Amino acid sequence: MIMPSSAFLYNPTSLMFRRDVFKKWNTKKVYDFTTLQDFLWGKTKVATIAVMIRNEKSNQNAIEHIIVRSSNLNHKGALRFQIDKYDRFRVPFEKATKDKYYWKTNLLGGGRLHFYVDKYLSANSNVISVQEYFDNRKSNGFRTDNSSDNQIDLKGMTLLDTESFINDSIKNATYKQTESLIRRNINSDISSPPNVLVRLNANYSIPIVYNNEKIVFLPGVLGLKGTTEKGMIKFVEAFKSNRELYLALAKILSSKIFIQQSGEFTIDAQDIMNLPLKLDKDRNPVSFDEISEMEKAVWEDTELLAQSINKPIGKIFKNATNLDIEQYATAFCEVVNYVYENGDYKFQPKRIVINENWVWVTFCHSDSNKPFETSLSNENQKIYNEILRDDISNYGLRINRVVTHINEPNSISFLKPRTLKFWTRSIGYRDAEEVKSVMLNNGY
């Protein structure tokens, strides 16, 4: 079944349809071509998926979500797709049928990102949604609606120019409407100052202001009305301090970003209303706690991947630097040593050999403080040749472009393309979790 990805995976309203399909028929895989929407169908830009369904009763097993991030043309002009292990995700059946954002989280990297998204969106007595805080007192502005009997002429009023509202100030973004302009009226309580105005555009980092002047706002701006001035001022302060988090979450919550559009990141009012808001003991909005270095790395890598969606030459597809690879190694060791550090014995880099096209990294569990190897030698050349002769590893090299090798005593090696996509810190965390799982299953 080939269809637009928004209609099946990414629109919040698609959840019921998706659940009915998964519960009725046995769904094996979902091939997701969303990131190639600008190239897949020529001039027509449609985010597309292909769902592999068998005409048999659902077994309610996990469904494989395969994201196709890169492609190339062969000498005959045929489009070929490249898929590696980091673009394949097992979606638990319950998540597939109940979680609105699980698939979008995979699109933006998956792995530990799921944990952090759940951390902020899960119910908590001290964390509520923006919608709950404002009790849904919101408006999308004065808009054209000829079917409405509630019309108003905006002539003579001060209007906010939506396109000029690009930062946390509207000082130079207003003008006097000199001609007749008929629009549908909105709730006067929300349009009257004081109120909070939010520009619905992630490209400009979602500008926000506390406004105490009589200003008419148009579509593209969200107006919010709190119960107290203090509460609205505190909300604006908290929003600004949480802005980086909110930008990342908005890209996951939004059904438009990366799906219905690949450039202008306009978002819906409901995307803002769904954002989490932390409250203090007096129920005033406050900033979230300072995040760990690990969480910071995951959000930064999420943004890095997001910037490369629909861009085949994005940064994520360029060569990793020496620093990128060393940070990957640090991330891997940090996670795996939660379990396997014992006194002076721990996993640490034994070998980081960087070629123009590939990188070979080996981690060894030892108490040695020797510098890691940085080039091929007569000794490690033999190990390298052994990896390439290994039928299983060679299959991985040809099919998944990633080799995991564990035949060297107390060591584990990764041989991958030098592309940054394979060497982010988030991938280091994923590799470490996979290694821990394999070792624990084998009694280590």
Beta strands, then each sheet from edge to edge (+ up, - down):
strand 1: 2-4
strand 2: 25-32
strand 3: 48-57
strand 4: 63-67
strand 5: 70-73
strand 6: 79-82
strand 7: 88-91
strand 8: 127-129
strand 9: 138-139
strand 10: 151-153
strand 11: 158-160
strand 12: 174-176
strand 13: 182-184
strand 14: 195-199
strand 15: 208-211
strand 16: 221-224
strand 17: 276-279
strand 18: 285-286
strand 19: 346-354
strand 20: 358-366
strand 21: 403-405
strand 22: 411-417
sheet 1: 1+ 3- 2+ 4+ 7-
sheet 2: 5+ 6-
sheet 3: 8+ 17- 18+
sheet 4: 9+ 16- 14+ 15-
sheet 5: 10+ 13-
sheet 6: 11+ 12-
sheet 7: 19+ 20- 22+ 21-
end
